Amino acid sequence: MRASGDFLPRSKAVFLAILLSPLVPARAQAQLGATVPNWPVPSVGSTSPGKAGGMRTLGDVTLPLTFVGVTPCRIVDTRGPTGPFGAPALSAGVSRNFALNGGPCTGIPSPVGAYSLNITVTNTLGPGFIKIYPQAGSVPVVSTLNYVAGQTVANAAIVPAGVGDGVTVVAGVSGTDLVIDINGYFPTNSLNPSEGLVLTGTADFSGVVDVENDSPTGFGIVGFSLATTNSGAGVFGQSLATTGRVFGVEGRLHSGTAGAAGVLGVDDSGDPGVGGTVFTAGVWGASSTGLGVMGASRVDGVKGVLLNSAGADLTTGHLGHDATNGVFAVGNVGATGAKTFIEPHPSQAGKAIVYVALEGPEAGTYFRGRGRIHDGMGVIVVPESFRLVSSEEGLTVQVTPIGEAAGVAVVSADLNTIVVRSARRELEFFYTVNGVRKAFEGWDPMGQPDYFVPESGQARMPAAFTPEQRRRLIANGTYNADGTVNVDTASRLGWMAAWEVREAEARASAEGASAARKPPTRDQSQQQPR
């Protein structure tokens, strides 16, 4: 022990601060006497999981909480002027309450879960002891420190906050002066073993996490679930907002480099089998035996939205949209393979009937049926559904006589009626009427974007392409025979330059986001002297 007034924390609080320091880097540590960035006051009271009403005994502190280290600060000194954090000295058997987060050391949030303190007594009047515990809580049966007359002695303690975020101190047997220094606190955010880190406010955490060498490093928050049932979650996010885009867990990508993801989901049960192709993604899920990404909802299982530079919706896609549509898109639906529909075989288990959708250079519409010519003339009435979606330009009609050959002609055709004549006075016929959707009557199959442009210069030809597609992409110079990008083509067509611009913009965006998250420089003059 050094001279009176130069008290150093030297117990488990200091060890805990050192142990957790990788989880609380400089930008997340609070400087007492200065504003704590990214730490709004939570809207809930001081509570702890499984203990309604908050911490009331020293045993509550064993609940896992996040430790926030701070620059040591003198928060109570009964040798100073009379006041709530100063004189008078403690009298034997008379308890005294201290609302520590309202004292001279600023920057402690309210509510707070617990304090990391260094407790010192000096000017002791005789043998005695100090007990410190949550305000309005149970008085512990053990002391925090013991002393004799004329002694200066210190000890560290982690004390849960009680009513009003306060602690209670009582001197037993003999009175003494009391000095309390604070070196950290535990916010009310809790760590639940089945759900990982649960944040009730907003905090800025970053650092390196390595749990028994079995965790990747570089994550600010890591959640592990030891649950063996469906209810466990490593990280759980919940948003109760009813308007706006508010998320329980948000993953944001600020990188144009292939292999980056805002949220990464990997099934470690085996090789994801991604064929060597890695994409940039807001959410990336990979699995070889299960589901890379699963979404379950009574509205939309998974919804993806493509935004323009102004943040407006361009296209949206839904998986598990409703009871009718497994897949629904606002915008076109594209695919490099065939569009199929599948029916079970009616009598043979293990077999299915797979049909391929009709394909053509236009967005065709049609209706068909059976008609009759009477007195040499027949009329086909156009259904309202066809009339509402089809263009009048480009209508075609096929008429096939039933029973025997006969001459048949289409006299007129519009979106209301189609008139048919024949030299035969009475005749039955089949008909098919084709049209084009109004919204796509100018469709040019050769003038569409090249969907086969590689994602980046490091991409490889996707293994899902058909053999004919792979042959064409090698022949036209998009890829090399080994599946790598043809650099000459990429340079000649401007792809390389576009990739470089995209990566530069992504780096600038990431740097801007990083700068925006940095807390303001603290005024060193606000630091409290030790």
C-alpha positions as CSV (number, residue, x, y, z in Angstrom):
1,M,0.0,0.0,0.0
2,R,1.3,3.4,-0.9
3,A,0.8,6.7,0.9
4,S,-2.7,7.8,1.8
5,G,-4.5,9.3,-1.1
6,D,-2.6,7.2,-3.7
7,F,-4.9,4.2,-3.7
8,L,-4.5,1.6,-6.5
9,P,-7.1,-1.0,-7.4
10,R,-5.4,-4.3,-7.1
11,S,-8.0,-7.1,-6.8
12,K,-10.4,-9.0,-9.1
13,A,-11.9,-5.8,-10.6
14,V,-8.5,-4.9,-12.1
15,F,-8.0,-8.5,-13.3
16,L,-11.5,-8.5,-14.8
17,A,-10.8,-5.2,-16.6
18,I,-7.5,-6.6,-18.0
19,L,-9.2,-9.8,-19.0
20,L,-12.0,-8.1,-20.9
21,S,-10.0,-5.3,-22.4
22,P,-9.9,-6.8,-25.9
23,L,-13.7,-6.7,-25.8
24,V,-13.8,-3.0,-24.8
25,P,-11.3,-1.1,-27.0
26,A,-10.4,2.5,-26.6
27,R,-13.3,3.9,-28.6
28,A,-15.8,1.9,-26.5
29,Q,-14.3,2.8,-23.1
30,A,-15.9,5.6,-21.2
31,Q,-13.8,8.5,-20.0
32,L,-15.4,9.7,-16.8
33,G,-16.1,13.4,-16.9
34,A,-16.7,13.2,-20.7
35,T,-19.6,12.2,-22.8
36,V,-19.9,8.5,-23.5
37,P,-20.5,8.0,-27.3
38,N,-23.1,5.6,-28.6
39,W,-24.6,5.0,-25.2
40,P,-28.2,6.5,-25.0
41,V,-29.9,6.0,-21.7
42,P,-32.0,2.8,-21.9
43,S,-35.7,3.1,-21.4
44,V,-35.9,0.2,-18.9
45,G,-35.1,-0.1,-15.2
46,S,-32.1,-2.0,-13.8
47,T,-33.0,-5.6,-14.1
48,S,-31.2,-8.9,-14.4
49,P,-32.3,-12.0,-16.3
50,G,-34.3,-14.3,-14.1
51,K,-34.5,-11.8,-11.3
52,A,-37.5,-9.5,-11.6
53,G,-37.0,-6.2,-9.9
54,G,-33.2,-6.0,-10.6
55,M,-30.1,-6.6,-8.5
56,R,-30.7,-6.7,-4.8
57,T,-27.9,-8.9,-3.4
58,L,-24.2,-9.3,-4.1
59,G,-25.0,-12.7,-5.5
60,D,-26.7,-11.0,-8.4
61,V,-23.4,-9.8,-9.8
62,T,-22.5,-13.4,-10.8
63,L,-25.0,-13.0,-13.7
64,P,-22.9,-12.4,-16.8
65,L,-22.8,-8.7,-17.7
66,T,-20.7,-6.6,-20.1
67,F,-17.8,-4.8,-18.3
68,V,-17.0,-1.3,-19.4
69,G,-13.6,-0.1,-18.1
70,V,-13.1,3.6,-17.4
71,T,-10.3,5.9,-16.2
72,P,-10.1,5.6,-12.4
73,C,-12.0,8.5,-10.7
74,R,-12.5,9.6,-7.1
75,I,-16.2,9.4,-6.6
76,V,-16.6,9.5,-2.7
77,D,-14.2,11.1,-0.2
78,T,-15.6,11.9,3.3
79,R,-12.5,13.9,4.1
80,G,-13.8,16.6,1.7
81,P,-16.5,19.3,2.1
82,T,-19.8,18.2,3.5
83,G,-22.2,16.8,0.9
84,P,-23.7,13.7,-0.6
85,F,-20.3,12.4,-1.7
86,G,-18.1,14.1,1.0
87,A,-18.1,14.6,4.7
88,P,-19.1,13.6,7.3
89,A,-17.0,10.5,8.1
90,L,-18.8,7.2,8.7
91,S,-20.1,6.7,12.2
92,A,-20.1,3.2,13.6
93,G,-23.3,1.3,12.7
94,V,-24.8,4.2,10.7
95,S,-25.4,3.3,7.1
96,R,-25.0,5.8,4.3
97,N,-26.3,5.7,0.7
98,F,-24.4,6.9,-2.4
99,A,-26.0,7.2,-5.9
100,L,-22.7,6.8,-7.6
101,N,-23.8,7.6,-11.1
102,G,-25.0,11.0,-9.9
103,G,-21.7,11.9,-8.3
104,P,-18.7,13.9,-9.5
105,C,-17.5,11.2,-11.9
106,T,-19.7,11.7,-15.0
107,G,-20.4,9.4,-17.9
108,I,-22.0,6.5,-16.0
109,P,-25.3,5.5,-17.5
110,S,-28.6,5.1,-15.8
111,P,-29.8,2.5,-15.1
112,V,-26.6,0.6,-14.4
113,G,-26.1,-3.0,-13.4
114,A,-23.1,-2.9,-11.1
115,Y,-20.0,-0.8,-10.2
116,S,-16.3,-1.9,-10.1
117,L,-14.9,0.0,-7.2
118,N,-11.8,0.4,-5.0
119,I,-12.8,0.9,-1.3
120,T,-10.4,2.6,1.0
121,V,-10.6,3.5,4.7
122,T,-8.3,6.0,6.5
123,N,-8.3,7.9,9.8
124,T,-9.9,4.8,11.4
125,L,-11.0,5.3,15.0
126,G,-10.5,1.7,16.1
127,P,-11.0,-1.9,15.0
128,G,-13.8,-2.3,12.5
129,F,-15.1,-3.3,9.1
130,I,-16.8,-2.0,6.0
131,K,-19.9,-3.6,4.3
132,I,-21.0,-2.3,0.9
133,Y,-24.1,-3.6,-0.9
134,P,-27.0,-2.6,-3.2
135,Q,-29.1,0.2,-1.8
136,A,-32.3,-1.2,-0.2
137,G,-30.8,-4.7,-0.6
138,S,-29.9,-7.4,1.8
139,V,-27.1,-6.7,4.2
140,P,-24.2,-9.1,3.4
141,V,-22.9,-11.3,6.2
142,V,-19.3,-10.8,5.2
143,S,-17.3,-7.6,5.1
144,T,-15.6,-5.9,2.2
145,L,-12.5,-5.0,4.3
146,N,-11.4,-5.0,7.9
147,Y,-9.3,-2.4,9.7
148,V,-7.7,-1.4,13.0
149,A,-7.1,2.0,14.6
150,G,-5.0,4.5,12.7
151,Q,-4.8,2.2,9.6
152,T,-5.2,3.0,5.9
153,V,-6.3,0.0,3.9
154,A,-8.0,-0.6,0.5
155,N,-9.8,-3.5,-1.3
156,A,-11.6,-3.8,-4.6
157,A,-15.2,-4.8,-4.9
158,I,-17.8,-5.3,-7.6
159,V,-21.1,-4.0,-6.2
160,P,-24.6,-4.3,-7.9
161,A,-26.6,-1.1,-8.1
162,G,-29.7,-1.0,-6.0
163,V,-32.6,1.4,-5.7
164,G,-31.9,4.7,-7.6
165,D,-28.6,3.1,-8.9
166,G,-27.3,3.5,-5.3
167,V,-25.1,1.5,-3.0
168,T,-25.1,1.4,0.8
169,V,-22.0,1.6,3.0
170,V,-21.9,0.9,6.7
171,A,-18.9,0.9,9.1
172,G,-19.0,-1.7,11.9
173,V,-17.7,-1.2,15.4
174,S,-15.6,1.9,14.8
175,G,-16.0,4.9,12.6
176,T,-13.7,5.9,9.7
177,D,-13.2,8.1,6.7
178,L,-14.2,6.5,3.4
179,V,-12.8,6.9,-0.1
180,I,-14.3,5.2,-3.1
181,D,-12.7,5.2,-6.6
182,I,-14.4,3.8,-9.6
183,N,-12.6,2.0,-12.5
184,G,-15.6,0.6,-14.5
185,Y,-19.2,-0.4,-14.5
186,F,-21.5,-3.1,-15.8
187,P,-24.5,-1.8,-17.9
188,T,-27.8,-3.6,-17.6
189,N,-27.3,-5.3,-21.0
190,S,-27.0,-9.0,-20.2
191,L,-25.4,-12.1,-21.6
192,N,-27.8,-15.0,-21.7
193,P,-26.1,-18.4,-22.1
194,S,-28.8,-19.5,-24.6
195,E,-29.0,-16.2,-26.6
196,G,-25.6,-14.6,-26.6
197,L,-25.3,-10.8,-26.0
198,V,-28.7,-9.0,-25.6
199,L,-28.4,-5.3,-25.9
200,T,-31.2,-3.1,-24.4
201,G,-29.6,0.1,-25.6
202,T,-27.2,1.1,-28.3
203,A,-23.5,0.5,-27.9
204,D,-20.4,0.5,-30.0
205,F,-18.5,-2.7,-29.5
206,S,-15.5,-3.9,-31.5
207,G,-12.5,-5.9,-30.9
208,V,-11.0,-9.4,-31.0
209,V,-12.8,-12.5,-29.6
210,D,-11.2,-15.9,-29.4
211,V,-13.2,-18.3,-27.3
212,E,-10.9,-21.2,-26.5
213,N,-9.3,-20.9,-29.9
214,D,-12.5,-22.1,-31.5
215,S,-13.9,-18.8,-32.7
216,P,-12.8,-16.6,-35.7
217,T,-11.3,-13.3,-34.6
218,G,-12.3,-9.8,-35.5
219,F,-15.9,-9.8,-34.3
220,G,-17.2,-7.1,-31.9
221,I,-20.1,-9.3,-30.7
222,V,-20.1,-13.1,-30.8
223,G,-23.1,-15.1,-29.7
224,F,-23.0,-18.7,-28.9
225,S,-26.0,-21.0,-28.2
226,L,-25.6,-24.2,-26.2
227,A,-29.2,-25.1,-26.6
228,T,-30.1,-28.5,-27.9
229,T,-33.7,-27.6,-28.9
230,N,-35.1,-25.3,-31.5
231,S,-35.4,-22.4,-29.1
232,G,-31.6,-21.5,-28.9
233,A,-30.1,-18.6,-30.7
234,G,-26.5,-17.4,-30.7
235,V,-27.6,-13.8,-31.5
236,F,-31.3,-12.8,-31.3
237,G,-32.6,-9.6,-32.6
238,Q,-36.2,-8.3,-32.2
239,S,-37.7,-5.1,-33.4
240,L,-41.1,-3.9,-32.0
241,A,-41.4,-1.0,-34.5
242,T,-44.6,-0.8,-36.5
243,T,-43.3,1.6,-39.2
244,G,-40.2,2.2,-41.2
245,R,-37.2,-0.1,-41.8
246,V,-36.3,-1.0,-38.3
247,F,-34.4,-4.3,-37.7
248,G,-33.6,-6.5,-34.8
249,V,-30.3,-7.5,-36.4
250,E,-28.9,-5.5,-39.4
251,G,-26.1,-6.6,-41.6
252,R,-24.6,-3.8,-43.8
253,L,-21.9,-4.4,-46.5
254,H,-19.3,-1.7,-47.1
255,S,-17.0,-3.6,-49.3
256,G,-16.8,-4.2,-53.1
257,T,-14.4,-7.1,-52.6
258,A,-15.7,-10.6,-53.5
259,G,-16.3,-12.7,-50.4
260,A,-17.6,-9.9,-48.2
261,A,-21.0,-10.2,-46.5
262,G,-23.0,-8.0,-44.2
263,V,-24.3,-11.2,-42.4
264,L,-22.5,-14.5,-42.9
265,G,-24.2,-17.8,-42.2
266,V,-22.2,-21.0,-42.5
267,D,-23.2,-24.6,-41.8
268,D,-20.0,-26.2,-40.4
269,S,-21.4,-29.7,-40.9
270,G,-19.4,-30.0,-44.2
271,D,-18.0,-28.3,-47.3
272,P,-20.5,-25.7,-48.4
273,G,-19.7,-26.7,-52.0
274,V,-19.9,-23.3,-53.5
275,G,-17.9,-24.3,-56.6
276,G,-15.1,-21.9,-55.9
277,T,-17.3,-18.9,-56.6
278,V,-17.7,-16.3,-53.8
279,F,-19.9,-13.3,-54.2
280,T,-20.4,-10.0,-52.4
281,A,-23.6,-10.2,-50.4
282,G,-25.7,-8.4,-47.8
283,V,-26.5,-11.9,-46.4
284,W,-24.5,-15.0,-47.4
285,G,-25.5,-18.5,-46.4
286,A,-23.7,-21.7,-47.3
287,S,-24.5,-25.3,-46.4
288,S,-23.7,-28.7,-47.8
289,T,-26.3,-30.6,-45.8
290,G,-28.9,-28.2,-44.5
291,L,-30.1,-24.7,-45.2
292,G,-27.7,-21.8,-45.8
293,V,-30.4,-19.3,-45.1
294,M,-33.9,-20.0,-43.8
295,G,-36.7,-17.6,-43.4
296,A,-40.0,-18.5,-41.8
297,S,-42.9,-16.1,-41.5
298,R,-46.7,-15.9,-41.9
299,V,-46.2,-13.0,-44.3
300,D,-42.9,-13.4,-46.3
301,G,-40.4,-16.1,-45.6
302,V,-37.6,-14.1,-47.3
303,K,-37.9,-10.7,-49.0
304,G,-35.1,-9.1,-51.0
305,V,-35.3,-5.5,-52.1
306,L,-33.1,-3.8,-54.7
307,L,-32.7,0.0,-54.1
308,N,-31.5,2.7,-56.4
309,S,-29.0,5.4,-55.3
310,A,-31.8,7.5,-53.8
311,G,-33.0,4.6,-51.7
312,A,-36.3,3.9,-53.6
313,D,-37.4,0.4,-54.3
314,L,-36.5,-0.9,-57.8
315,T,-37.5,-4.5,-57.6
316,T,-38.5,-6.9,-54.8
317,G,-38.5,-10.7,-54.6
318,H,-40.3,-12.8,-52.1
319,L,-39.8,-16.5,-51.1
320,G,-42.6,-18.1,-49.4
321,H,-44.9,-15.1,-50.2
322,D,-48.3,-16.5,-49.3
323,A,-50.4,-19.7,-49.5
324,T,-50.5,-19.5,-53.3
325,N,-47.1,-18.1,-54.3
326,G,-43.9,-19.8,-53.2
327,V,-42.0,-17.2,-55.2
328,F,-43.3,-13.7,-56.1
329,A,-41.5,-10.8,-57.7
330,V,-42.3,-7.2,-58.3
331,G,-40.4,-6.9,-61.6
332,N,-39.3,-9.6,-64.0
333,V,-38.3,-13.2,-63.1
334,G,-35.1,-14.3,-64.9
335,A,-33.3,-17.6,-65.0
336,T,-30.5,-19.1,-67.0
337,G,-32.2,-22.5,-67.0
338,A,-35.6,-23.8,-68.0
339,K,-38.7,-22.9,-66.1
340,T,-40.4,-26.1,-65.1
341,F,-43.5,-27.3,-63.2
342,I,-43.7,-30.6,-61.5
343,E,-46.5,-33.0,-60.8
344,P,-46.4,-36.4,-59.0
345,H,-46.9,-39.5,-61.0
346,P,-50.5,-40.7,-60.4
347,S,-49.6,-44.3,-59.9
348,Q,-45.8,-44.9,-59.5
349,A,-44.1,-43.7,-56.3
350,G,-40.7,-42.2,-56.8
351,K,-41.5,-40.8,-60.2
352,A,-42.6,-37.3,-61.2
353,I,-43.8,-35.5,-64.4
354,V,-41.7,-32.5,-65.2
355,Y,-42.9,-30.1,-67.9
356,V,-41.0,-27.1,-69.3
357,A,-42.6,-23.8,-69.7
358,L,-43.2,-22.5,-73.3
359,E,-40.4,-20.1,-74.4
360,G,-40.4,-17.5,-77.2
361,P,-39.1,-14.1,-78.2
362,E,-42.3,-12.3,-76.9
363,A,-44.5,-12.1,-73.9
364,G,-47.3,-14.1,-75.5
365,T,-50.9,-14.3,-74.4
366,Y,-53.6,-16.6,-75.7
367,F,-57.0,-18.1,-75.3
368,R,-58.6,-21.1,-77.1
369,G,-61.9,-22.9,-77.5
370,R,-64.5,-24.4,-79.8
371,G,-67.0,-22.5,-82.0
372,R,-69.7,-22.9,-84.6
373,I,-70.5,-21.3,-88.0
374,H,-74.2,-20.8,-88.7
375,D,-75.4,-19.6,-92.0
376,G,-71.8,-19.2,-93.1
377,M,-70.7,-17.0,-90.2
378,G,-69.3,-17.5,-86.7
379,V,-68.3,-15.1,-84.0
380,I,-65.6,-15.6,-81.3
381,V,-66.1,-13.4,-78.2
382,V,-62.8,-12.2,-76.7
383,P,-62.7,-12.9,-72.9
384,E,-62.4,-9.8,-70.8
385,S,-59.2,-11.1,-69.1
386,F,-57.4,-11.4,-72.5
387,R,-58.7,-8.0,-73.6
388,L,-57.4,-6.2,-70.5
389,V,-53.8,-7.5,-70.7
390,S,-53.2,-7.9,-74.5
391,S,-52.3,-5.4,-77.2
392,E,-54.6,-5.2,-80.2
393,E,-51.6,-5.1,-82.5
394,G,-50.2,-8.5,-83.4
395,L,-53.4,-10.5,-82.9
396,T,-53.3,-13.9,-84.7
397,V,-56.1,-16.4,-85.1
398,Q,-55.9,-20.1,-86.0
399,V,-59.2,-21.9,-87.0
400,T,-59.4,-25.7,-87.6
401,P,-62.6,-27.2,-89.0
402,I,-64.0,-30.3,-87.2
403,G,-65.2,-33.3,-89.1
404,E,-64.0,-32.6,-92.7
405,A,-61.9,-30.2,-94.6
406,A,-63.5,-26.8,-95.3
407,G,-62.5,-23.4,-96.3
408,V,-62.5,-20.9,-93.4
409,A,-61.4,-17.3,-93.2
410,V,-61.0,-14.7,-90.5
411,V,-63.0,-11.6,-91.6
412,S,-62.1,-9.3,-88.7
413,A,-60.3,-9.4,-85.4
414,D,-60.1,-7.0,-82.5
415,L,-60.1,-7.1,-78.7
416,N,-63.9,-7.5,-78.6
417,T,-64.9,-10.0,-81.3
418,I,-63.4,-12.1,-84.0
419,V,-65.6,-12.8,-87.1
420,V,-65.1,-16.1,-89.0
421,R,-66.8,-17.0,-92.4
422,S,-66.9,-20.3,-94.4
423,A,-68.5,-21.5,-97.6
424,R,-70.0,-24.3,-95.5
425,R,-73.3,-23.1,-94.1
426,E,-72.9,-25.1,-90.9
427,L,-69.5,-26.0,-89.4
428,E,-67.9,-26.6,-86.0
429,F,-64.3,-25.5,-85.5
430,F,-61.5,-25.3,-82.9
431,Y,-59.7,-21.9,-82.5
432,T,-56.6,-20.5,-80.8
433,V,-56.1,-16.7,-80.5
434,N,-52.7,-15.3,-79.7
435,G,-51.6,-11.9,-78.6
436,V,-48.8,-10.0,-76.8
437,R,-48.9,-8.4,-73.4
438,K,-49.4,-4.6,-73.6
439,A,-46.5,-3.9,-71.2
440,F,-44.1,-5.9,-73.4
441,E,-45.2,-5.4,-77.0
442,G,-41.8,-3.7,-77.8
443,W,-39.7,-6.5,-76.2
444,D,-36.4,-7.1,-78.0
445,P,-34.8,-10.4,-77.1
446,M,-31.5,-9.4,-78.5
447,G,-31.3,-6.0,-76.7
448,Q,-31.3,-7.1,-73.1
449,P,-28.5,-6.7,-70.5
450,D,-25.7,-9.2,-70.5
451,Y,-26.6,-11.2,-67.4
452,F,-23.4,-13.3,-67.9
453,V,-20.9,-10.5,-67.1
454,P,-18.8,-11.9,-64.2
455,E,-19.2,-10.5,-60.7
456,S,-15.5,-9.5,-60.5
457,G,-12.2,-10.3,-62.0
458,Q,-11.7,-13.1,-59.5
459,A,-15.0,-14.8,-60.2
460,R,-15.2,-18.2,-61.8
461,M,-17.8,-19.6,-64.2
462,P,-20.7,-20.9,-62.2
463,A,-21.0,-24.7,-62.2
464,A,-24.8,-24.5,-62.5
465,F,-24.5,-23.3,-66.2
466,T,-25.5,-25.9,-68.7
467,P,-22.8,-27.5,-71.0
468,E,-24.1,-25.4,-73.9
469,Q,-24.0,-22.2,-71.9
470,R,-20.5,-23.0,-70.8
471,R,-19.4,-23.7,-74.3
472,R,-20.8,-20.4,-75.6
473,L,-19.3,-18.3,-72.8
474,I,-15.9,-19.7,-73.6
475,A,-16.4,-19.3,-77.3
476,N,-17.5,-15.6,-77.0
477,G,-14.5,-14.8,-74.7
478,T,-16.3,-14.1,-71.4
479,Y,-14.4,-17.0,-69.6
480,N,-11.3,-19.0,-70.3
481,A,-11.5,-22.7,-70.8
482,D,-10.5,-23.3,-67.1
483,G,-13.4,-21.2,-65.9
484,T,-11.5,-18.0,-65.0
485,V,-12.4,-14.6,-66.3
486,N,-11.0,-13.6,-69.7
487,V,-9.1,-10.5,-68.7
488,D,-8.6,-9.3,-72.3
489,T,-12.4,-9.3,-72.8
490,A,-13.0,-7.7,-69.5
491,S,-10.6,-4.9,-70.3
492,R,-11.9,-4.4,-73.8
493,L,-15.6,-4.2,-72.9
494,G,-15.0,-1.9,-69.8
495,W,-15.8,-4.5,-67.2
496,M,-12.5,-4.1,-65.5
497,A,-12.8,-0.4,-65.2
498,A,-16.4,-0.8,-63.8
499,W,-15.2,-3.2,-61.2
500,E,-12.4,-0.8,-60.1
501,V,-14.9,2.1,-59.8
502,R,-17.3,-0.1,-57.8
503,E,-14.5,-1.2,-55.4
504,A,-13.3,2.4,-55.0
505,E,-16.8,3.6,-54.2
506,A,-17.3,0.7,-51.7
507,R,-14.0,1.6,-50.0
508,A,-15.0,5.3,-49.8
509,S,-18.4,4.3,-48.4
510,A,-16.8,2.1,-45.8
511,E,-14.3,4.8,-44.8
512,G,-17.1,7.3,-44.5
513,A,-19.2,4.9,-42.4
514,S,-16.1,4.2,-40.2
515,A,-15.4,7.9,-39.7
516,A,-19.1,8.5,-38.8
517,R,-18.9,5.9,-36.1
518,K,-15.8,7.4,-34.5
519,P,-16.5,9.2,-31.2
520,P,-15.5,12.9,-30.9
521,T,-12.1,13.7,-29.4
522,R,-12.5,13.9,-25.6
523,D,-11.6,17.0,-23.7
524,Q,-8.7,15.9,-21.6
525,S,-9.5,18.8,-19.2
526,Q,-12.6,17.0,-18.2
527,Q,-10.6,14.1,-16.7
528,Q,-10.9,13.8,-12.9
529,P,-7.6,13.7,-11.0
530,R,-6.7,10.5,-9.2
